[in-house]
Amino acid sequence: MFMLFFTVALVHLVALISPGPDFFFVSQTAASRSRREAMMGVIGITLGIVIWAGVALMGLHLLLERMAWLHQVITVGGGLYLLWMGWQLLRAARARQGEPAAEAPVALPARGRTFMRGFLTNLSNPKAVIYFGSVFSLFVGDSVGSAERWGLFVMIIAETFVWFSIVAMVFALPVMRRGYQRLAKWIDGVAGVLFAGFGIHLIISR
């Protein structure tokens, strides 16, 4: 049992560390707004993981195999949302073009909106669909009991929350925020292109 938990924890950590929409969302929010704002996004992302992990433990891979159309709906819907996020970031980068480098953002979104964006970003994350639909499911076979499943469920949620909390704290540091203010339009532009790229990849690879 120890090896199962250690292996899943290690695999999940690698999945978390590899940059994706969740990472770029949390880091950009922390650097451009505040740690507290980013933490609302982290809570949203963690709730998304609660859903993905719960569905995976109940047999997500079997559901996707038997209902191919559902996988297509999830993929296209996620791709469209990521494209929309990319478009919003590109618009923000364009709007910053005439601003002084040190000027701070003029408006902050409601925390509830940041929470919802984090939640939807995770649900539309292409890594989540692939990871929980295939890789994660390999480690949770019929031989894994309910106690172990609950333990894996809690461990994955805690690991996700801790990792993205660290990302939020690091990118909210004054030195990171000052760096962001100097390069805001470029960072927003690159993040927008990455989000749009994730979305396009999801749609064309379905």
C-alpha positions in Angstrom: 0.0 0.0 0.0 2.9 2.4 0.8 4.3 1.9 -2.7 0.9 2.7 -4.3 0.6 5.9 -2.4 4.2 6.9 -3.0 3.9 6.1 -6.7 0.6 8.1 -7.2 2.0 11.0 -5.1 5.1 11.1 -7.3 3.2 10.8 -10.6 0.7 13.5 -9.5 3.5 15.8 -8.4 5.2 15.5 -11.8 1.8 16.2 -13.5 1.4 19.3 -11.3 4.9 20.7 -11.8 4.8 20.4 -15.6 3.5 23.8 -16.8 0.0 24.0 -18.0 -3.1 26.3 -17.9 -3.4 25.9 -14.1 0.1 27.0 -13.5 0.0 30.0 -15.8 -3.3 31.1 -14.4 -2.1 31.0 -10.8 1.3 32.6 -11.5 -0.2 35.4 -13.7 -2.9 36.2 -11.1 -0.5 36.3 -8.2 2.0 38.5 -10.1 -0.6 40.9 -11.6 -3.0 41.1 -8.7 -2.3 39.7 -5.2 -1.6 36.5 -3.3 -5.1 36.6 -1.8 -6.6 36.8 -5.3 -4.4 34.0 -6.5 -5.4 31.8 -3.6 -9.1 32.2 -4.6 -8.0 30.7 -8.0 -6.1 28.0 -6.2 -9.3 27.0 -4.3 -11.1 26.9 -7.6 -8.5 24.7 -9.2 -8.5 22.4 -6.1 -12.3 22.0 -6.4 -11.8 21.0 -10.0 -9.4 18.3 -8.9 -11.9 17.1 -6.4 -14.3 16.5 -9.3 -11.7 14.9 -11.6 -10.3 12.7 -8.9 -13.8 11.6 -7.7 -14.9 10.8 -11.2 -11.6 9.0 -11.9 -11.9 6.8 -8.8 -15.4 5.9 -9.9 -14.2 4.8 -13.3 -13.7 7.8 -15.6 -11.7 5.7 -18.1 -14.5 3.2 -18.5 -17.0 6.0 -18.9 -14.9 7.7 -21.7 -14.5 4.4 -23.4 -18.2 3.6 -23.5 -19.3 7.2 -24.2 -16.9 8.5 -26.8 -19.2 11.5 -27.5 -18.8 12.7 -23.9 -15.0 12.8 -24.3 -15.5 14.9 -27.5 -17.9 17.3 -25.6 -15.4 17.7 -22.7 -12.5 18.3 -25.1 -14.2 20.8 -27.4 -15.8 22.7 -24.5 -12.5 22.9 -22.7 -10.7 24.0 -25.8 -13.2 26.8 -26.4 -12.9 28.0 -22.8 -9.1 28.1 -23.0 -9.3 30.0 -26.3 -11.6 32.6 -24.6 -9.1 32.9 -21.7 -6.3 33.4 -24.3 -8.3 36.1 -26.1 -8.9 37.9 -22.8 -5.2 37.9 -22.0 -4.2 39.1 -25.5 -6.7 41.9 -25.2 -5.2 42.9 -21.8 -1.7 42.8 -23.3 -2.9 45.1 -26.2 -4.5 47.5 -23.8 -1.3 47.8 -21.8 0.7 48.9 -24.9 0.3 52.5 -24.2 0.7 52.4 -20.4 3.9 53.3 -18.5 5.8 50.2 -17.5 5.3 50.7 -13.8 1.6 51.4 -13.9 -0.5 49.0 -11.8 -3.6 47.4 -13.1 -6.6 49.7 -12.6 -9.3 47.2 -11.8 -9.4 44.0 -9.8 -12.0 41.4 -10.5 -14.3 40.1 -7.8 -12.8 37.2 -5.9 -15.7 35.0 -6.8 -14.9 35.5 -10.4 -11.2 34.5 -9.9 -12.4 31.4 -8.0 -14.7 30.5 -10.9 -12.0 31.1 -13.5 -9.6 28.8 -11.5 -12.3 26.2 -11.3 -13.2 26.4 -15.1 -9.5 26.5 -16.1 -8.9 23.2 -14.3 -12.0 21.5 -15.6 -10.9 22.5 -19.2 -7.3 21.6 -18.6 -6.2 19.1 -21.3 -3.7 17.5 -18.9 -6.6 16.8 -16.5 -8.6 14.9 -19.1 -5.6 12.8 -20.2 -4.2 12.3 -16.7 -7.3 11.3 -14.8 -8.8 9.5 -17.8 -5.8 7.2 -18.4 -2.6 7.6 -16.4 -4.2 8.0 -12.9 -6.8 5.2 -13.7 -3.9 2.7 -14.3 -3.0 2.9 -10.6 -6.5 2.4 -9.3 -7.6 -1.0 -10.3 -10.3 -3.3 -8.9 -7.8 -4.6 -6.3 -7.6 -1.2 -4.6 -10.1 -1.1 -1.7 -12.4 1.8 -0.6 -10.1 2.9 2.2 -7.1 3.2 -0.1 -9.3 5.0 -2.7 -10.4 7.6 -0.1 -6.8 8.0 1.0 -5.6 8.6 -2.6 -8.5 11.1 -3.0 -7.5 13.1 0.0 -3.8 12.9 -0.8 -4.3 14.2 -4.4 -6.5 17.1 -3.2 -4.0 18.1 -0.5 -1.0 17.8 -2.9 -2.7 20.0 -5.5 -3.6 22.7 -2.9 -0.1 22.8 -1.4 1.6 23.0 -4.7 -0.4 25.8 -6.2 -0.4 27.7 -2.8 3.4 27.7 -3.1 3.2 28.9 -6.7 0.8 31.7 -5.6 3.1 32.7 -2.7 6.3 32.8 -4.9 4.8 34.8 -7.7 3.2 37.2 -5.3 6.6 38.2 -3.8 7.4 41.9 -4.3 10.4 41.1 -6.7 8.1 39.0 -8.9 5.4 41.6 -8.9 7.9 44.4 -9.8 9.2 42.2 -12.6 5.6 41.6 -13.8 4.9 45.4 -13.9 7.9 46.0 -16.1 7.0 43.2 -18.5 3.2 43.0 -18.1 2.2 43.3 -21.7 4.7 40.7 -22.8 3.8 38.3 -20.0 0.1 38.7 -20.7 0.7 38.3 -24.4 2.8 35.1 -24.0 0.2 33.7 -21.5 -2.6 34.5 -24.0 -0.8 32.7 -26.8 -0.2 29.7 -24.5 -3.8 29.5 -23.4 -5.0 29.8 -27.0 -2.5 27.2 -28.1 -3.8 24.8 -25.4 -7.3 25.4 -26.6 -6.5 24.9 -30.3 -4.6 21.7 -29.5 -7.6 20.4 -27.6 -10.0 21.0 -30.4 -7.9 19.7 -33.3 -6.6 16.6 -31.4 -10.1 15.3 -30.5 
